[in-house]
Amino acid sequence: MMVHHSKQTLYYLCLLTVLLTVTSMGAQESDSTYIRDYSENFLLRVYTVTKSNSLKIENRERERSLDLLPSGLTSLGLGFNYKKFGLGLAFSLPISADQERKFGKTKRLDVQGSMYSKRIGGDAFFQLYESYYNSNPDDFIEWNNDFFPQLPDMRVLSLGVVGFYIFNDERYSYRAAFVRDEIQTKSAGSFLLGIFGNFDQSQTDNGFIPQQFPDSVRSIINLKEFKNLAFGVSVGYAHNFVIRDKFIFGIAVLPGFGYQRVSLTELDGAIRNEDQPAGQILTRAALGYEHRRFFIGITGSVNFRTIDLNPYDFNLATEQFRVTLGHRFKLKKKAKAP
């Protein structure tokens, strides 16, 4: 069942939300020579966003890897931020008939959200994808078609949450790079410390090898399902580089280590379970430009997770790429009654 164990991950999300609220109380004021706060302005933004959830399965003994991707989809969105609260709504742009023929058509429910205060931050995602294609068929057979082999019955469910503490919140602003309701005026960085929890499950009715491949190839990835529950602690670093007062380049790297429970189901129905160390890394990058009250931003993030159960390696990546054009509107304050 695709939602098995997901309640445990949702529990971590609820716990993180409480910790974010409690820990943010009593945060010190930022150093105004490093950070300018514009959260009292109404920030309006138009953006495009591309999200993905990719999977790579490698058989180390056979020295072969299978790259599985959802068909590409870009959305156009409109959003706002005001007084530390933000909301965005995006609509999928249509794909051409030729793209659908080449890559198939992935059905998806993809929700990704963030919560950042001065001192702490959190990211969460829920992804449910159906229908993938194999992007490297030439590594297995001679493939001369102008479309990629497809797995219309392949389903992937991923849930995850990451929470972290920002040590240098007086001089470093995570929001300046990734939200833009603050402006970093001098370069600064901070160490990060946090927790994470993930649940991943992928299954097919006929295995992960496309039906167009011969039976001799199917034994390389002799699986029809895997699932994994992981949690642990993260330690990392983030830095904003300010260039000539107008440009900002921000990067945050947060590797995590902990425990995970892995389960594999082979094509003949045999099941293997194993407890093992967990590893993941969350990476974010941003490039922005300021011009008076207008700003332009390009941001990208990847949550990369690894699973190892001999002879297979599973590499999963939750990805997001966004281009934003925004404007800060200064609202008139109501005059105080005499």
C-alpha positions in Angstrom: 0.0 0.0 0.0 1.5 3.3 -1.1 0.7 5.2 2.1 2.0 2.6 4.5 4.3 4.3 7.2 3.5 7.8 5.8 1.8 8.6 9.1 5.1 8.4 10.9 6.6 11.0 8.5 3.6 13.3 9.0 4.2 13.0 12.7 7.7 14.4 12.2 6.3 17.2 10.2 3.8 18.2 12.9 6.6 17.9 15.6 8.9 20.1 13.5 6.2 22.8 13.1 5.8 23.0 16.9 9.6 23.2 17.3 9.8 26.0 14.7 7.2 28.0 16.5 8.6 27.5 20.0 12.2 28.0 19.1 11.6 31.2 17.1 10.2 32.9 20.2 12.7 35.3 21.7 14.9 35.5 18.6 17.3 38.5 18.8 17.0 41.5 16.4 19.2 41.3 13.3 22.2 43.5 12.8 20.8 46.3 10.6 24.2 46.8 9.0 24.0 43.3 7.6 20.2 42.7 7.1 17.4 45.0 6.1 13.9 43.7 6.9 11.1 44.4 4.3 8.5 42.0 5.7 6.2 45.0 6.4 6.1 45.5 2.6 3.6 43.6 0.4 5.8 41.4 -1.8 4.1 40.3 -5.1 5.8 37.8 -7.3 5.3 36.0 -10.6 7.3 32.9 -11.2 7.8 29.7 -13.2 8.6 26.5 -11.3 9.7 23.0 -12.4 9.6 20.1 -10.0 10.8 16.6 -10.3 11.3 13.3 -8.4 13.9 11.2 -10.1 15.1 7.6 -9.4 18.4 5.8 -10.3 18.8 2.1 -9.6 22.2 0.6 -9.9 23.2 -3.1 -9.8 26.8 -3.0 -8.6 27.5 -6.6 -9.4 26.4 -6.2 -13.1 27.8 -2.6 -13.3 24.6 -1.3 -14.8 22.4 1.6 -13.7 18.8 2.4 -14.7 17.8 6.1 -14.9 14.1 6.7 -14.4 12.5 10.2 -14.8 9.0 11.7 -14.9 8.1 13.7 -18.0 9.0 17.4 -17.6 6.4 19.9 -16.5 6.7 23.6 -15.9 4.1 25.7 -14.0 3.3 29.4 -14.0 2.5 30.9 -10.6 1.5 34.0 -8.7 2.3 34.6 -5.1 2.8 37.1 -2.3 4.5 37.5 1.1 3.5 39.9 3.9 4.6 39.9 7.5 6.5 36.6 7.3 3.5 34.8 5.7 3.6 33.8 2.1 1.4 31.9 -0.4 1.7 30.9 -4.0 -0.6 29.3 -6.5 0.8 27.7 -9.8 -0.9 26.2 -12.8 0.7 23.6 -15.1 1.6 24.7 -18.6 0.4 22.4 -21.4 2.9 20.0 -23.0 2.9 19.3 -26.7 1.7 16.0 -28.3 5.3 15.3 -29.5 6.7 15.7 -25.9 4.0 13.3 -24.6 4.9 10.8 -27.3 8.7 11.0 -26.5 8.5 11.0 -22.7 5.0 9.8 -21.8 2.7 11.7 -19.5 3.3 11.7 -15.8 0.4 12.1 -13.5 1.5 13.9 -10.3 0.6 15.5 -7.0 3.5 17.6 -5.9 3.3 19.8 -2.8 6.5 21.5 -1.5 6.5 24.0 1.3 8.9 26.0 3.5 8.8 27.9 6.8 11.7 30.2 7.7 12.1 32.5 10.7 15.3 34.4 11.6 16.6 31.6 13.7 15.1 28.4 12.3 13.9 27.0 9.0 12.0 24.0 7.7 11.2 22.3 4.4 8.6 19.7 3.6 7.5 17.8 0.5 4.8 15.4 -0.6 5.2 13.8 -4.0 3.0 11.2 -5.7 4.0 10.4 -9.3 2.8 7.9 -11.8 4.4 7.0 -15.2 8.1 7.3 -15.8 10.5 6.9 -18.7 14.0 5.4 -19.0 16.5 8.1 -20.1 19.5 5.8 -20.8 18.2 2.8 -22.9 21.5 2.8 -25.0 23.3 1.5 -21.9 21.3 -1.8 -22.1 20.3 -2.3 -25.8 20.7 -0.7 -29.2 17.9 1.9 -29.2 17.2 3.7 -32.4 13.7 5.1 -31.7 12.9 8.8 -31.4 11.1 8.2 -28.1 12.2 6.8 -24.8 11.1 3.5 -23.2 8.2 4.1 -20.8 6.9 2.7 -17.6 3.2 3.9 -17.4 2.5 1.7 -14.3 5.5 2.9 -12.2 4.4 4.8 -9.1 6.6 6.8 -6.7 5.5 8.2 -3.3 7.9 10.5 -1.4 7.3 12.4 1.8 10.0 14.3 3.6 10.7 17.0 6.2 13.9 18.9 7.2 14.2 21.3 10.1 17.3 23.3 11.0 18.6 25.9 13.4 20.6 29.0 12.2 23.3 30.0 14.6 24.3 33.3 13.2 20.8 34.8 12.8 22.0 38.3 13.7 24.1 38.7 10.6 23.0 36.0 8.2 19.5 35.9 6.6 18.2 32.7 4.9 15.1 34.6 3.8 17.2 37.2 1.9 18.4 34.5 -0.6 15.3 32.2 -0.7 12.3 34.4 0.1 13.5 37.9 -0.7 11.5 39.8 2.0 14.8 40.7 3.5 18.0 42.1 1.9 21.5 41.0 2.8 23.7 44.1 2.7 27.0 42.4 3.6 28.3 38.9 3.0 27.7 36.5 5.9 27.1 32.9 6.7 26.0 30.5 9.4 26.4 26.9 10.6 23.2 24.9 10.6 22.0 22.0 12.8 18.8 20.1 12.2 16.8 16.9 11.9 15.2 15.1 8.9 12.7 12.4 8.2 11.8 10.7 4.9 9.5 8.0 3.5 10.0 6.7 -0.1 8.2 4.0 -1.9 8.2 3.0 -5.6 6.4 0.1 -7.2 5.5 -1.3 -10.6 3.3 -4.3 -11.7 5.9 -5.7 -14.1 9.3 -4.5 -12.7 11.4 -1.5 -13.3 12.9 -2.7 -16.7 10.7 -1.4 -19.6 8.7 -3.9 -21.5 10.6 -3.0 -24.7 13.8 -4.6 -23.3 14.4 -8.4 -23.8 14.0 -10.8 -21.0 17.8 -11.2 -20.7 18.0 -7.6 -19.5 15.2 -7.9 -16.9 17.4 -9.9 -14.5 19.7 -6.9 -14.0 17.0 -5.1 -11.9 15.0 -8.0 -10.6 12.6 -5.9 -8.5 9.0 -4.6 -8.6 8.9 -2.6 -5.3 11.1 -0.9 -2.7 10.3 1.3 0.3 12.3 3.1 2.9 11.7 5.0 6.1 14.6 7.2 7.4 15.3 9.8 10.0 18.4 11.4 11.5 20.3 14.6 12.2 21.8 17.2 9.9 24.8 19.5 10.1 25.7 22.0 7.4 26.5 25.6 6.4 24.9 28.4 4.5 26.4 31.6 3.1 25.2 34.7 1.2 27.7 36.5 -1.0 26.7 40.1 -1.7 28.2 41.6 -4.9 28.2 45.4 -5.5 25.1 45.9 -3.4 22.8 44.7 -6.2 23.6 41.0 -6.6 23.3 38.1 -4.1 24.5 34.6 -4.4 23.3 32.3 -1.7 24.1 28.6 -1.1 23.2 26.2 1.7 24.4 22.6 2.1 22.9 20.4 4.8 24.0 16.7 4.8 22.2 14.3 7.2 23.0 11.0 8.8 20.8 8.6 10.7 18.9 5.3 10.6 16.7 3.8 7.9 14.5 0.7 7.4 14.6 -0.7 3.8 12.3 -3.3 2.2 12.7 -4.8 -1.3 10.2 -7.0 -3.2 11.6 -9.0 -6.1 9.7 -10.1 -9.2 8.9 -13.5 -7.8 7.4 -12.0 -4.6 10.3 -12.6 -2.3 10.8 -9.8 0.3 14.0 -8.6 1.9 14.2 -6.2 4.9 17.3 -4.5 6.4 18.1 -1.9 9.0 21.0 0.3 8.0 22.6 3.8 8.3 20.8 6.6 6.4 22.3 9.4 4.4 20.9 12.4 2.6 22.0 15.9 1.5 19.8 19.0 1.0 21.4 21.6 -1.2 19.9 25.0 -2.1 21.3 27.8 -4.3 20.0 31.2 -5.3 21.1 34.1 -7.5 19.3 37.4 -7.2 19.4 41.0 -8.5 17.9 44.1 -6.8 16.7 47.2 -8.6 14.9 49.7 -6.3 11.7 47.8 -5.4 12.0 45.2 -8.1 13.9 42.0 -7.9 14.7 39.0 -10.0 15.7 35.6 -8.6 16.7 32.1 -9.7 16.6 29.4 -7.1 17.2 25.7 -7.1 17.1 22.9 -4.5 17.8 19.2 -4.5 17.1 16.7 -1.6 19.3 13.7 -2.5 18.8 10.4 -0.7 20.6 7.1 -1.0 19.6 3.5 -0.2 22.0 0.6 -0.3 20.7 -3.0 -0.2 23.1 -5.4 -1.9 23.5 -5.6 -4.9 21.4 -2.5 -5.5 22.0 1.2 -4.9 18.9 3.5 -5.0 19.4 7.3 -5.5 16.4 9.5 -5.2 16.2 13.2 -5.8 13.5 15.7 -5.0 14.2 18.7 -7.2 12.8 22.2 -7.7 13.9 25.0 -10.0 12.3 28.5 -9.9 12.6 31.8 -11.7 10.9 34.8 -10.0 10.1 38.4 -10.8 8.9 40.4 -7.9 8.0 43.8 -6.5 7.8 45.2 -3.0 4.9 47.5 -2.3 5.3 49.9 0.6 2.0 50.0 2.5 0.9 53.2 4.2 0.7 52.8 8.0 -2.5 53.9 9.6 -2.2 57.0 11.7 -2.5 56.5 15.4 -5.6 57.9 17.1 -4.9 61.0 19.2 
